[in-house]
């Protein structure tokens, strides 16, 4: 898939001019895809007239819900890679497994669903195809209600992507409360009332299907009042537009989310101190055993050092991440609704720990760079320290994989799904670039001092 349907730049022509090639590669794709699809057979539904006609014939809203449910079920089964789009390979295998279509019919079906002609099928395109097929089977065409339902389904997807912290496909009251507090000025009572309204079956969770049902009910009320039913999900919930960003997966955010004094708290501190200890041992050795080269160090060495300075800044992952966080994200008290131990103080403490880590590595790398007397030695020093930079990531992965303890695993897993809101201050958003540039300038000054001032004697 690396060559990509998305990368075939001729718009619609890129995916449609290769029918012969698709036929020739069909058997190969079948063998490749078959191994991935066998275990998913029970939950699948096919995209054909029979599956559309078999949908429940209740009220129009119930029928529409069934169609969308079928479309989502088909997409989830066919998307074996889980990347949110269907390639022709995935679609062909699904159709061969669940219909009797030949390759020409499959190609025609794929191209009719792929409305934008980019060579991939999205979930929204599958939903549209299901609704269109049903309307055509009934002798009609898609109407405003269909378009409105497709729109609210897209909005519900976006809503869940941002609010569903643990990523399990449903919203708890705490998740809904935290999201709504961040996005609106609603009181807690108003948010609780909205949750009760959205939780149609009163099981304590909100699903995407329940969001659709509530939206359709509200839309019908607006239609009955004669205002055209123009209500959107954002208006229904009173949402404001604000992007979210996942936390960086490292032990510093594990420290941020952990309860003070817990296993995860002390584990994060231990990894940080271990890393700093090893860095300072290297620093002690560098400044007691080695010296900076004399002023007659060859020009090619000096120029190579200068050229490696921006690389030196770019590889400092912890430093770069800290700059990004302070420039683009912000702590909000509503995160306490989901993670009660993620206080503002620990948010800044975790970022300071990460910054000290990054600055320490920058100092060591720069020292090794400026003490180098050979070109190959510079590159070897860079490579030698890379393993040390990844210690915190390895520690988090071990915890997340359950090798250490269940409590550490729980906190490590939460790091991967927790999100923070982006700040909307455009001035602050450029600070990461400013900090990186200033860091580079500082290294250039250090290089000039070592090359032309301190080593003259």
N, C-alpha and C positions, 0 to 999 in steps of 0.2 A: 504493500500500500504506500510505500515511501514515494513512488513516482507520482501517485496521487491523482484522483479524479479532479481534486480541487486545483491541481497545478496545471491542468491541460487548458491553457489560456485561450481558447477560441470561443469562450462562452458556451452556447448551446452546441456549436459544431464540434467542440472538442470531445464531447461524450457520445455523439450520435453518428460519427463517421466511421465507426470501427465495428460494425455489426459482424462482419466476417471474422475479425480477430476474436470477438467475443465467443462466436460459435466454436472456433478452433481451440480456445482456451477453456471451454466449458468443462470438459472432463477433469482437467487438472484442478480447476477451482472446486469442483464437487468433492474430489478426494481430500483437498486441503481443508475445506469448510466442514466436511462431514464429521470429522473428529470433534469439532467444537459444538456441534448442534445436537448430537444424539441425545444428550441428557436433558434437553430443553423441550422435548416434544409435547409433554402433557399440557403445558400452559398456552400453546400456540393457537392462533386463529388465522384463517387464510383470507387474502384479499381477492375475493371473487363474488359473483352475483349470489351464490348460494349462502355465503356467510352474511352478506348484507341483508338478504331477505329473511334470514332466520332471527333477526333481532326482535326484541320484544315490541309488540304492537300495542303499546299503552298510550298515554298522553304524548303529545308532541315533544314535551320536555323530557319525558322518560325515554322516548325513542332516541332523542339526540344524545342523552347521557350514555345510552347503550352503545351508540355508534362510536362516541369518543372513547369509551372504555375499551371497545374492541380494537380501535386504532392504536391506542397506547399499548395494549397487550401484544398486538402484532409487532409493533416497533421494538418493544423491550426484548422480545424473543429473537427477532431478526438481527438486532444490533449486537452481534456476538462480541465485538471488540469493546463495547461500552463507551464509545467516544461521542455518542450523541448524533451520529449520522449513519446512514446506510450506504455502503458502496454497492456497486453492481454485483460484486462477488457475493456479498451477504444477502442481497435481495434475490439473486438467482437461486442460491441454495434454498432459501426459505420457500420460494415459489415452487421449486421442483419437489420439495419435501411435502408440501401441503396442497398442491394443485396438480392438475394434469396438463398444464400449459407446456407447449414446446418452446424452444429457444426464441423463435420469432415473436411469439405472444409475450414472453417474458420481457424481451427488449422493448416491445411496444408499450407494455404496462409500465416499465421503469421510466421510460421517456415521458409518458403522459403524467406521471406523478412528479417527476423532476421538473417542476414548473420553471425554475430559473435556469435550467439547463447547465448547471455547474458540475454535473457528474456525480453528485451526492444527493441523497434524499433526507430531509430533516423530518423531525417528529411533526412539525406543523404541516408539512406537505402531505404526510400520510393522513393526518386528521382531515385535511381538506379533501383528499381523494375519497375517503370513506363517506363523508357527507355528500359530496358531489355524486358519488355512485348511487347512494340511497335516493337522492332527489330524482336522478335520471330514471331509476327503476320505478319510481312512483309517477313518472311522466311530468315532472316539474323541474325547476332549477333552484339553485341555492338562493336564499333570501337574506334579508337583514338579520333575522334571528340567528341564522347559521354563521354569518360573518361575526356577529356579536359574540357568539359562543366560542368561535375560534380565537377571537381577541382576548376574551377573559381566560381562556386556557393558556395562552401565551403569558398573560399577566400572572396567572396562578403559578406557572413554572418559575417565573422570575421572583415572585413573592416567596415561594418555598426555597429557592436557591439562597436567598438572603436571610430568611428567618429560621430555617431548619438547621439549627446549630449542629446537632448530632448526625444529620444526614440520613435519617431513617425513613424519610418519606412522609412523616406526619409531624404536626406541631403540638407540643404540650402547652399547657396554659402558661408556664413560665417562659417558654420560648416566644409565644405570642405576645405576652405582656412586655418582655424585654424589647422585642422588635418594635412594637407599637409606641412604647415610651420614647424610643430613639427617633422614630419617624414622625410622631405627631405630638400635639400638646394635649391629648385627651387625658381626662382624669382616670384613675385606676378603676373606678366604678364603670365608666364608659367603656373602657377596654374589656373589663370583665363581661359586660353586657354583649359586646361584639363577639367575644369568644363563645358565649352561650348561644348566640344566634348562628354562628358559623358551625358549631358542633352539633350538627343535625341529629345524629343518633345518640348524643349525650353520653359518649363513652370516655370523655376526657381528652380527646384528640381531634385535631382538624386534619382532614385529608384534602387532596386536590379536588376530588369528586364532590366533597361537601362544599368547597368554595364555589364550584360551578353551580350546584343546586341553589345555593343562597343567592348567587348573582342572578340566575334565571328568575327566581321568585321576585327579587327586587325589580328586575327589568319588566316583568309582567305588571307590577304595580304602577310603574311609570307609564307603560303603554296604556293601561286602564285610565290613567289621569290625562291622557292625550298629549304627553310631552315627547312621544316617540321612543321612549325607553333608552335614552342616550346615556344612562348611567354606566360608569366604568368601575372596575374593581378598585382603582386608586381613589376615586371619589367616594365609593361605598365605604371604604375604610378610613378615608381622610389621610391617605399616605402622602408623605413628601419624598421626593426623589433624592436618594443618597446612596452612594456606592459603598460596598463593604469589601474588606480585604482580609484574606486568611492570615493568621499568624505564621511567622517563620517557624519551621519545625526544627527547634534546637532546645538545648537544656535550659536556656535562659527564659524562654517562654514556659517551660515546665516549672521553673522557679516562680514565675509570675502567677501561674494558676494554682500552685500548690498551697496547702494550708501551712502556716508557719509552724515549724517543729515536726512536720510530717516526714515520712520516708522520702517523698519526692523533693521536699524542701532541702533536706540535708544531702541527698544524692546530687542535686544540682550544684549546691555549694562545693561538694567534694570534687566534682568533675572540673569546675571552674578553677579551684585552687590547685588541683593537679596540673592543669594546663599551664597556669601561671608559674608554678614551681619549676616545671620543665623549661619554660621560656627563660626564667631568670638564671637557671643553671647554665644554659647556653650563653646568655649575656655575660655572665661572670667569666666564663672560659674565653669568650671573644676579647674581652677588655683586659685580661690578665696574661693571656698567652700570645695573642696575635697583635699586630700593629697595622696601622694604615700605611699603604705603600708610599714611597718617596715621590717627590714632585716629578722625577724623570720617568714615572710610569708611562709606558707607551701611549701615544695619542689614541690608538685604536681601542685600547682598554678604557680610556676616559670616555670616549664617544659611545662605546657600548654600554657603559654604566648609565650615561645620560638617556640613551634610548630605552633602557629597561626601567627607568623610573616610573613612567605611566603604567607599565605592566605591574610593577611592584604595588601601585595603589589599587589597581583593578582586582588583583588576586586576594586582597584583604576582605574576605567575605563578611566577617563580623562587623567590620567598620562600615562597609558599604550598606549593609542591612540596617545598621543603627541610623545612619544618615537618612535612609529612605523612611524609616518609621517616624522619626521626628519631623520630617518634612511633609509626610503624606497621611499619616494616621493620627488618631487621637483616642485617648482613654475616655470612656463614658461610664457613668455610674450604673447605667442599666445593664452593663455586663455582669454586675453582681447578682442580677436575677438568675443568670444561667450558671455563673461560676462565682460563688459567694466569697471566695478567698482572693480573687483577682483585684486587689485594691490598687488605688492610684499610686501609693507609695512603692508597692512591689513592682508596678509597671515601670516606674522610673529606675528603681534599683536594678531590675533585670536588664534594662537598656544600658545602664552604666556599666554593669558587669560585662556585657557584650562589647561595649566601646573600649574598655580597658584591655580586654582580650585582643581586639583588633589593633589598637595602638601599640600594644606590646609586640605583636607579630610584625607590624610595620617597622618598628624600631630594630628588631633583630634582622629582618630581611634587608633593610637599608644598610645596616652595619656590614653584613656579609657582602653586600654589593660593593660598598665603597672600599672594603679591605681586599677585594679580589685582585689578583695579579695575573690572571689568565681568563680568557673568554669562556672556555669550557667550564672552568670552576664556578663562574657566576651562575650558569644554567644548572649545574649540579647542585649548588646550594639551594636554589629555588625549589628544585624537585625534592631535595632531602627534607625540607621543612613542611611539605604539603601534607604528609601523613599526620604530623602533629596538629595541624589546623583542623583536621576532621575528627579529632577525639570526641568533641561534644556531640557531633552528629551520630557517631557510632554508638555513644552511650545512650542517646535517645532511642535509637533503633533497637538496641538490645532490650531497653525497657518496654518499648511498644510491642516487641515480639514475645514478651512474656518470659524472658530468660531470667529475670531478676526477682520480681514479686508481682502479685496481682495488683497491689496498690500502686506500684510504679507503672504498671501497664495501663491502669485506668487513667492516670493523669497524663501519661505520654500519648495515649489515644485522643484525649480531649484537645491536646495541642493541635492535632491535625485538622480538627473541625471548627475550632474557635475562630471567630472573626471580630474585627474591630472596624468602626466606621472611618471612612476617609474624611479628612478635613476639607472644607470648601474654601479655605483661604489661599488664593492664587499666589500671594507673596510667599507664604510658607512652602508652597509646593515646589519652588525652585531652589530651596535651601540645600537639598541633597546634591544638586549639581554644583552649587556654590562651594559647599564643604569639600567635595571631591577636587575641585579646581584649586582651592586654597591648600589642600593637603599636597597636591602635586607641586605647587609653587614652593612650599616649605621644603620638599625633598630636593628641588632644584637648587635652592639656597644652600642646603646641607652639602650637596654634591660640589658646588662651586667653592665653598669654604674648604672642604677637604682637598680638592684638586689644586687650588691655587693659593691658599692662604696658610692653612695649618701645616702643610707638608713642605713648605719652602725651605725650612731649616733641616 
